[in-house]
């Protein structure tokens, strides 16, 4: 994914990007919650094994993606505020 300059985006594109980032944030949060629920269930039911650990690693990778989306969302919000958009 190539980095893009937010100043070059039109107002509509910027608002659409913010909406997509919010949707991605909700999806990532849901996936992280479900993954952690699977880890807890698996650990209680079968003990802590390979598949429990593998699922936990997947949750960490998704959380990193979640963190980068949060940073991008803050940058987009700053650009929207500088243009006085709503």
C-alpha positions as CSV (number, residue, x, y, z in Angstrom):
1,X,0.0,0.0,0.0
2,X,1.6,3.2,-1.1
3,X,1.5,6.2,1.2
4,X,-0.6,9.1,-0.1
5,X,-0.4,12.8,0.6
6,X,-3.7,13.8,2.3
7,X,-3.3,17.4,1.1
8,X,-3.7,16.2,-2.5
9,X,-7.1,14.5,-1.8
10,X,-10.3,16.3,-2.6
11,X,-12.8,17.0,0.2
12,X,-15.1,14.1,-0.8
13,X,-12.2,11.7,-1.1
14,X,-11.0,12.7,2.4
15,X,-14.4,12.3,4.0
16,X,-14.7,8.9,2.2
17,X,-11.3,7.8,3.5
18,X,-12.3,8.7,7.1
19,X,-15.5,6.7,6.7
20,X,-13.6,3.7,5.4
21,X,-11.1,4.0,8.3
22,X,-13.9,4.0,10.8
23,X,-15.4,0.9,9.2
24,X,-12.1,-0.8,9.2
25,X,-11.6,0.1,12.9
26,X,-14.9,-1.5,13.8
27,X,-14.2,-4.6,11.8
28,X,-10.7,-5.0,13.3
29,X,-12.1,-4.5,16.9
30,X,-14.7,-7.2,16.2
31,X,-12.1,-9.6,14.8
32,X,-9.8,-9.0,17.8
33,X,-12.7,-9.6,20.2
34,X,-13.7,-12.9,18.6
35,X,-10.1,-14.0,18.4
36,X,-9.5,-13.4,22.0
37,X,-12.7,-15.2,22.9
38,X,-11.5,-18.2,20.9
39,X,-8.2,-18.1,22.7
40,X,-9.9,-18.0,26.1
41,X,-12.3,-20.8,25.2
42,X,-9.5,-22.9,23.7
43,X,-7.3,-22.4,26.8
44,X,-10.1,-23.4,29.2
45,X,-11.4,-26.3,27.1
46,X,-8.2,-27.9,25.9
47,X,-5.4,-26.2,27.8
48,X,-2.7,-24.0,26.3
49,X,-1.5,-25.6,23.1
50,X,-0.2,-24.8,19.7
51,X,-3.5,-23.7,18.2
52,X,-4.2,-21.5,21.2
53,X,-0.8,-19.8,20.8
54,X,-1.3,-19.5,17.0
55,X,-4.7,-17.8,17.5
56,X,-3.1,-15.4,20.0
57,X,-0.4,-14.5,17.5
58,X,-3.1,-13.7,14.9
59,X,-4.8,-11.4,17.4
60,X,-1.5,-9.5,18.0
61,X,-1.0,-9.1,14.2
62,X,-4.5,-7.7,13.8
63,X,-4.0,-5.4,16.8
64,X,-0.9,-3.9,15.0
65,X,-3.0,-3.3,11.9
66,X,-5.6,-1.7,14.2
67,X,-2.9,0.6,15.7
68,X,-1.7,1.8,12.2
69,X,-5.3,2.5,11.2
70,X,-5.8,4.6,14.4
71,X,-2.7,6.7,13.4
72,X,-4.0,7.2,9.9
73,X,-7.4,8.1,11.2
74,X,-5.9,10.9,13.4
75,X,-4.0,12.2,10.4
76,X,-7.2,12.3,8.3
77,X,-9.1,14.0,11.1
78,X,-6.4,16.7,11.4
79,X,-6.5,17.3,7.6
80,X,-10.3,17.6,7.8
81,X,-10.1,20.0,10.7
82,X,-7.5,22.1,8.8
83,X,-10.0,22.4,5.9
84,X,-12.9,23.2,8.2
85,X,-15.0,20.2,6.9
86,X,-17.6,18.3,8.7
